[in-house]
Structures are given as structure tokens and as C-alpha cells.
């Protein structure tokens, strides 16, 4: 089931709650989200919770004590999240993000990053 979790560090994530066992939440496909007001229009900003490109599975175990609360997202937000997850899965075909022998990310990752960068609005091209 899809849930919104507010963590003790005050970050909000949306995820698929797989199960709760022994005081731990097992979640998949977690994404940070934030609401931002831009010119009087509210925008949902979503980002990876973890670097899925280097993870075997996009699954996380969070201690129940690290969660302030959980709630169910609206139907619209749930659909937006599911569409985002599906888009991310298309970007990460199985095995395509493995590191090569020299420890460098493979050429396909570099191509995807360059493509995403070129598609951005020129005013938003900031690297961290």
C-alpha cells in the first residue's frame, strides 16, 4: 500500500509500504517530496530517497521509532507517484547500471545524465 511517512528528521517520503515487522517498516520505491509555492502555484517536487542507480533493490528498512507518523496520500498524488516510479524503472533496466571493472559507471548512465541535463531549462542547470 502507498503511504506518506514523516520522518523524525522532518523529511517527508512517499513509498510503497510492503510490511511492518518487529518494529521496522519495509518500504520500496521511496521518494522525497516537498511542496513549493512558485508564483502563487503549488508544485510538487520529488527526488530519489536513495541513489537507486547503485542499489540492488530499491528497498529500505526504517525503524518505527524514526517515523513520526504515516498517512495515506490523495488519489491524485498516489497516481503521480506511481507514474514517477514507473518512469524511473524504465530508466533503470535490470543490470544496466552495474559498474565496470575499472569502477567507472557505464556509458549508458553517462548518456542518460547528459540527455537529462540537455532537456533541462537553461536557467535550472545547477550541479551540486
C-alpha positions in Angstrom: 0.0 0.0 0.0 1.2 3.5 -0.8 1.9 5.7 2.3 3.3 9.1 3.2 5.8 8.9 6.0 7.0 11.9 8.1 10.4 11.0 9.5 11.9 12.4 12.7 14.4 14.5 10.7 11.3 16.2 9.3 11.6 14.9 5.8 8.6 13.5 4.0 8.7 10.5 1.8 6.1 8.7 -0.3 6.7 5.0 -0.7 5.1 1.5 -1.0 4.8 0.0 2.5 5.5 -3.7 2.0 5.2 -4.8 5.6 5.8 -3.9 9.2 7.8 -6.5 11.2 9.5 -6.3 14.6 9.2 -2.6 14.8 10.6 -1.9 11.3 8.9 -0.7 8.2 9.9 -2.4 4.9 9.3 0.1 2.1 10.1 0.1 -1.6 10.4 2.9 -4.2 10.8 5.7 -1.6 10.9 9.3 -2.8 11.4 12.5 -1.0 8.7 15.1 -1.8 8.1 18.8 -1.0 5.5 21.3 -1.9 6.8 24.7 -3.2 4.9 27.8 -4.0 6.1 29.3 -7.2 4.4 32.5 -8.3 1.2 31.5 -6.5 1.1 28.0 -7.9 1.9 25.0 -5.7 4.3 22.5 -7.2 5.2 19.0 -6.0 9.0 18.4 -6.1 10.0 14.8 -5.9 13.5 13.3 -5.7 15.2 10.0 -5.0 15.3 8.9 -1.4 18.4 6.9 -2.1 20.7 6.5 -5.2 18.8 3.7 -6.9 21.4 3.5 -9.7 23.8 1.8 -7.4 21.4 -0.3 -5.3 20.5 -3.9 -6.0 16.9 -3.3 -4.9 15.0 -0.1 -4.2 14.0 -1.3 -0.8 14.7 0.2 2.6 14.0 -0.8 6.2 13.2 2.1 8.5 12.9 1.7 12.3 9.4 2.5 13.5 11.0 4.8 16.1 12.3 7.0 13.3 8.8 7.7 11.9 6.6 10.4 13.4 3.5 9.4 11.5 2.1 7.8 8.4 -0.9 8.7 6.3 -2.5 7.8 3.0 -1.9 10.2 0.1 -4.7 11.6 -2.0 -5.6 9.6 -5.1 -4.1 12.3 -7.4 -0.8 12.3 -5.5 -0.8 8.5 -5.5 -1.2 8.4 -9.3 1.6 11.0 -9.7 3.9 8.9 -7.5 3.1 5.6 -9.3 3.8 7.3 -12.7 7.1 8.6 -11.4 8.1 5.2 -10.1 7.2 3.6 -13.5 9.3 6.3 -15.3 12.3 5.6 -13.0 12.0 1.9 -13.6 12.2 2.5 -17.4 15.4 4.5 -16.8 17.0 1.6 -14.9 16.7 -1.6 -16.8 18.0 -4.7 -14.9 21.8 -4.9 -14.9 22.3 -1.7 -16.9 23.7 0.3 -14.0 26.4 -2.2 -12.9 29.9 -0.8 -12.5 32.6 -1.9 -14.9 35.9 -3.4 -13.9 37.6 -0.1 -13.6 34.9 1.2 -11.1 33.6 3.7 -13.6 29.8 4.0 -14.3 29.0 2.5 -17.6 28.5 4.6 -20.7 24.7 4.3 -20.6 24.4 6.1 -17.3 26.5 8.9 -18.6 24.3 9.1 -21.7 21.2 9.3 -19.5 22.6 12.0 -17.3 23.7 14.1 -20.4 20.3 13.6 -22.0 18.5 14.7 -18.8 20.8 17.7 -18.5 20.2 18.8 -22.1 16.5 18.6 -21.6 16.5 21.0 -18.6 15.6 24.6 -18.8 18.9 26.6 -19.2 18.1 28.6 -16.0 17.8 25.4 -13.9 21.2 23.9 -14.8 22.9 23.8 -11.4 25.1 20.9 -10.3 25.8 20.0 -6.7 
